[in-house]
Amino acid sequence: AIDRFGPRAMMTVGSLLFGLAFMALAAVHSLLALYAVVLAVTLGGGMAGFLTTTTGVASWFQRRRALALGISSTGLGAGGLLAPLIAWSIVTYGWRPTAFASGIAILALGLPLSQLMRRRPEDHGLLPDGAAGPGPREQRRGPGPAPGSIDFTLGEALRDRSFWLTSLGHGTALLTVFAMMVHLVPHLVEEAGWSETSAQGLFGFVTLISV
């Protein structure tokens, strides 16, 4: 979908769904509704988050792609610095107002920032890494494959064992990390006697280390 519609469209729709789902979370009063809203939060966050950003950044860089991707990924860790603020808001005002305010903040920040995304440098007369774009004759001919790049169709990727092994390894790693993150704060509060704000402060420190 990112390849077909571009990162800007995906991030715009994702930010809209992400923010509205958080606002809807404030009105949840049943378990079934909670599942539906959390599914919408996850879908919106996925569309507006890591994969879309990574795909967009990768198309603009070749020589220093690893550095560019590393810089773009620091936002995930830096976002953990907001954890103590969120904890303070939940303790002070409750989780429903905090969820609603979070949704408003997501819409206010996500929608304008989404408009900064661009699909490919070739669409704007440019080349990756800031090189000068092709002339009018080359633009009419269309951009060719990048030097040294290997591309796969969807079917080829799905038939490649490396794709499934990489996905399994990455998914297993994320399962471990998120299981720890989900249970960290409840463990510190209920078992170790920490305050909610202090526990969220440690949560923020742990995510900051990922930078």
Order of alpha helices (4+ residues) and beta strands (2+ residues): alpha-alpha-alpha-alpha-alpha-alpha-alpha-alpha-alpha-alpha-alpha
